[in-house]
């Protein structure tokens, strides 16, 4: 059986300029990156932009920029890839939705709780989709509005943790890395946010 290189071995190969190592690393994390794009892609772009299009463009970005990772290699490689994909997604939103590009000094990194589209609107849409049938479109729209209003009462970090854990399906350690928290703190925040989300869901279905 052929030996499969570990992430660490692939990263060392990439450090030496071996671009196929980047392809292998990207493929390993593709499913998680795809979920990230699916959750955060503005619904107004449905049918116009596919998550695979964003991932393909982001891979080209990563090919151009991977030397930057080694200049700050204390970051996890997945975290760096997620940042590259997030920046590409932000560019897609600017290009297709006419969002004006702000001063770079005012830009928040993607994955920051106030950066990108990962907030109450996205979370409410995802949760309401699980609660209602496609035939109940009117009721679902009402549920989305009610959920969004309620979720806006959550702390920014709590909303982001719900997205990362519940919809992007990241592990606790990955979530902690993305948000710059210690793993125990991220775990406590997730439990607290999930309890609050359950309260909201119960109020919606009553």
C-alpha positions, 0 to 999 in steps of 0.5 A: 500500500502506498504511503500517504504523506501527512499534512506536515510532510506535504507542508514541508514539500510545499515550503520547497516549492512543490506545487502538487503538495498544495493540490493534495492539501487543498483536496484534503480540506475541500469538503470543509471549505465547500461547506464554508462557501455554501453557508456564506455565499449570498443567496442572491447569487444562487444559480449564478455562482457555484461553490466549486467556482469559488473554490477553483478561483481560491485555489489559484489565489493560494498558488500565488500566495502560499509563500505568504503562509511560511512568513507567518507559519504559526497559523494552521494551514487550514486556517490560512486556506480558509482565509484565502477562500474567505477573501475570494468569497468577499471578492465575489460578493463585491464583483457581483453585488456591487459592494464597494471595496472599503479601505483595506485598513478597515477590512476585517479578516474573513472568519472574524465574527463581524466580517463576511456574511456569517451572521444572523441572516445566514444562520436564520436561513439555515435553521429555518430551512431545517424546520420547514418544508419547501412547500411552506415557503411563506411560513419559512420566510416568516420563520427566517425573519423571526429567527434573524431578529432573535439571533441578532440578540446573540453575541457576535462570537456566539453566532459565529461559533454556531456557524462554524460548528453546526453548519461548517462542521468544524471541530472544536479545535478548528473553531478555536483556531479560526476565532483565536480562542483557547479550545476550552473557551471555544467549547464553553462558548459553543455550549452556551450558544447552542443552548440559546439557539435551542431556546429560540427554535422552541419559541419558533415551533410553539 
